[in-house]
Amino acid sequence: MARVLGVSRSGYYKYLKRNKAEVDISELTNFLQEKWLKSRKNYGFKRLFQEVKNSNLPYGARKFRKAIKLCKISGKQSKRFIPLTTDSKHGGRTAPDLVQRKFHPKIQNRIWVSDVTFIRMSFGWSYLCVILDLYSRKAVGWSLSNRNDSRLVCDTVSKAVLSRNPRKGLIFHSDRGSNFCSKETRRLLIANGIRRSNSRKGNCWDNAVAESFFSSLKREIEFNTFFNIEEAERLLFVFYRSVLQ
């Protein structure tokens, strides 16, 4: 056939290969356009690539990316919801920073630091409050809840006090959030002879130890696999007993 057409054999096969590639891309772009329009232009790259795999079409990631560029497809993106953990715009009384980033006390139960982090689970968002002893860097109390409020903080403080029975004068350091500055939290701390200390406004480094702890914890535990708070609490209890105390 190459001799009849007056071309080289290599040129002929190159033409056939190129023609097949163009047909493949055309088929793939038509498929992607159809799926995208059926989704009312909501499908993004990941969902469309999954459609290709589910349909057993013989196309890999390289051809998929090329077809996507030809189609000029872009999925709709909604704003990512990020729960609020620190609400510093409140009427509660704040306290001066008694720690001043001096994170190395010489004895235990001299300074406790506390913070709240949000955790994404399979059923939604939950909040974890932890109290750390700055001397040992170990957790002395923790609570998990679907609400980030004063009760969460008070429950955590009560557990820590029951566990450690600290002397009067202990410093409790946290950010300036409404849950840490509420009347309920202040009364509980005063009743146990604990002095409050708050980070400076807009300065996360004043509570860097707690932030570092949460970062390590989230690397260790895959919270998005839990279906309820009770299940997460059981694993946290095991983690707390085996690693943190």
KASULGI-V397621 format. One record per pair of residues at least 24 apart in sequence whose ideal C-beta (glycine too) atoms are under 10 Angstrom apart, sorted by the first residue. I is the first residue (numbers start at 1). GAP is how many residues later the second one is. Records with the same first field share a line. If there is no record, write none. Layout:
I: GAP / GAP
//
This chain:
21: 42 / 45
24: 33 / 34 / 35 / 39 / 42 / 43
25: 34 / 38 / 41 / 42 / 45
26: 41 / 44
27: 30 / 31 / 32 / 40
28: 24 / 29 / 30 / 31 / 35 / 36 / 38 / 39 / 40 / 42 / 43
29: 34 / 37 / 38 / 39 / 40 / 41 / 42 / 44
30: 37 / 41
31: 24 / 26 / 28 / 36 / 40
32: 27 / 32 / 35 / 36 / 38 / 39 / 41
33: 34 / 37 / 38 / 39 / 40
35: 38
36: 32 / 35 / 37 / 38 / 39
37: 36
39: 36 / 37
40: 36
41: 32 / 33 / 34 / 35
42: 33 / 34 / 35
43: 30 / 32 / 33
44: 29 / 30 / 31 / 32 / 33
45: 28 / 29 / 30
46: 29
47: 28
48: 25 / 27
81: 39 / 44
82: 36 / 38 / 43
83: 33 / 34 / 35 / 36 / 37 / 41 / 42 / 43 / 44 / 65
84: 34 / 64 / 93
85: 30 / 31 / 32 / 33 / 42 / 43 / 44 / 63 / 90 / 92 / 94 / 129
86: 29 / 30 / 62 / 88 / 89 / 90 / 91 / 92 / 93 / 94 / 113 / 116 / 118 / 121
87: 61 / 88 / 89 / 90 / 91 / 92 / 94
88: 87 / 88 / 89 / 90 / 92 / 93 / 110 / 111 / 113 / 114
89: 87 / 89
90: 86 / 87 / 88 / 89 / 91 / 92
91: 87 / 90 / 91
92: 58 / 84 / 85 / 86 / 87 / 88 / 89 / 90 / 91 / 92 / 93 / 94
93: 88 / 89 / 90 / 93 / 103 / 105
94: 81 / 82 / 83 / 86 / 87 / 102 / 103 / 104 / 105 / 106 / 107
95: 76 / 77 / 78 / 79 / 81 / 85 / 86 / 91 / 94 / 100 / 101 / 102 / 103 / 104
96: 99 / 100 / 101 / 102 / 104
97: 76 / 79 / 100 / 101 / 102 / 103 / 106 / 109 / 110
98: 73 / 74 / 75 / 97 / 98 / 99 / 100
99: 35 / 72 / 74 / 98 / 99 / 100 / 107 / 108 / 110
100: 73 / 97 / 100 / 106
101: 98 / 99 / 102 / 104 / 105 / 106 / 107 / 108
102: 32
103: 31 / 32 / 34 / 70 / 103 / 104 / 105 / 106
104: 30 / 31 / 33
105: 28 / 29 / 30 / 31 / 66
106: 29
107: 26 / 28
108: 25 / 26 / 27 / 28 / 30 / 32 / 56 / 58
109: 24 / 25 / 26 / 27 / 31 / 51 / 55 / 56 / 57 / 58 / 60 / 61 / 62
110: 24 / 25 / 56 / 57 / 59 / 60 / 61
111: 24 / 59 / 60 / 61 / 62 / 84 / 86 / 98
112: 28 / 29 / 45 / 48 / 49 / 52 / 54 / 58 / 59 / 60 / 61 / 62 / 82 / 85 / 98
113: 24 / 58 / 59 / 60 / 61 / 62 / 84 / 86 / 93 / 94 / 95 / 96 / 97 / 98 / 100
114: 26 / 27 / 28 / 39 / 42 / 43 / 46 / 58 / 59 / 60 / 61 / 65 / 66 / 71 / 93 / 96
115: 38 / 58 / 59 / 60 / 62 / 65 / 84 / 89 / 92 / 94 / 95 / 96 / 98 / 99
116: 27 / 29 / 32 / 33 / 36 / 37 / 40 / 58 / 59 / 61 / 63 / 64 / 94 / 98
117: 31 / 93 / 94 / 96 / 97 / 98 / 100 / 101
118: 30 / 96
119: 25 / 95 / 98 / 99 / 102 / 104 / 105 / 107 / 110 / 113 / 117
120: 98 / 103 / 104 / 106
121: 25 / 101 / 102 / 103 / 104 / 105 / 106 / 107 / 108 / 110 / 111
122: 101 / 102 / 103 / 104 / 105 / 106 / 109
123: 101 / 103 / 104 / 105 / 106 / 108 / 109
126: 97 / 100 / 102 / 103 / 106 / 107
127: 25 / 52
128: 24 / 28 / 86 / 89 / 90 / 95 / 104 / 105 / 108
129: 24 / 25 / 26 / 27 / 28 / 30 / 45 / 50 / 51 / 81
130: 26 / 30 / 80 / 83 / 84 / 87 / 106 / 110 / 114
131: 25 / 26 / 28 / 29 / 30 / 32 / 33 / 41 / 42 / 43 / 79
132: 28 / 41 / 77 / 78 / 80 / 81 / 112
133: 27 / 31 / 33 / 37
134: 37 / 39 / 75 / 76
136: 108 / 109
137: 72 / 75 / 76 / 107
138: 75 / 102 / 105 / 106 / 107
139: 24 / 74 / 78 / 97 / 100 / 101 / 104 / 105 / 106
140: 24 / 26 / 104 / 105
141: 99
142: 75 / 91 / 94 / 95 / 97 / 98 / 102
143: 90 / 93
144: 79 / 85 / 86 / 88 / 89 / 92 / 93
145: 84 / 88
146: 82 / 83
147: 32
148: 29 / 30 / 31
149: 29 / 30 / 33 / 35 / 36
150: 27 / 28 / 29 / 30 / 31 / 32 / 33 / 34 / 35 / 36 / 37 / 38
151: 28 / 31 / 33 / 34
152: 27 / 33
153: 24 / 25 / 26 / 27 / 28 / 29 / 31 / 32 / 35 / 36
154: 25 / 28 / 30 / 31 / 33 / 34 / 35
155: 33
156: 29
157: 28 / 31 / 32 / 35 / 37
158: 30 / 34
160: 32 / 34
161: 27 / 28 / 30 / 31 / 32 / 33
163: 82
165: 27
166: 26 / 27 / 28
167: 26 / 27
168: 24 / 25 / 26 / 27
169: 24 / 25 / 26
170: 24 / 25
171: 24 / 25 / 26
172: 24 / 25 / 26
173: 24 / 25 / 26 / 33 / 34 / 36 / 37
174: 24 / 25 / 32 / 33 / 36
175: 24 / 25 / 26 / 27 / 28 / 29 / 31 / 32 / 35 / 36
176: 24 / 25 / 26 / 27 / 30 / 31
213: 31
216: 27
217: 26 / 27
//
